Amino acid sequence: MTDNFRDFTGGLESPATHLVETSPSDTGDLPMTSRALNVGTAGTLRVTTIGGTTATVYIAAGIPFPVRVTRIWQTGTTATGIVVMY
């Protein structure tokens, strides 16, 4: 398949290039900081951002939520089918 954009440098405004299903954890950080999050079932995600803030946010199903996080906490998370977008 031809990729007409392969020679362009991606930035934060660019679409994600990697999607990784993940499970929340109270002890482990994500392998890389996210670009956005998506969930299969709407609910809350307790997250820690790249800036160090920890908060609970509501995420609607199927809509990318642009937030750069280092951790998705199990405690306080009700959303399921979490996909981290890089």
Beta strands, then each sheet from edge to edge (+ up, - down):
strand 1: 19-21
strand 2: 36-38
strand 3: 43-49
strand 4: 54-59
strand 5: 69-73
strand 6: 83-85
sheet 1: 1+ 6- 2+
sheet 2: 4+ 3- 5+
end
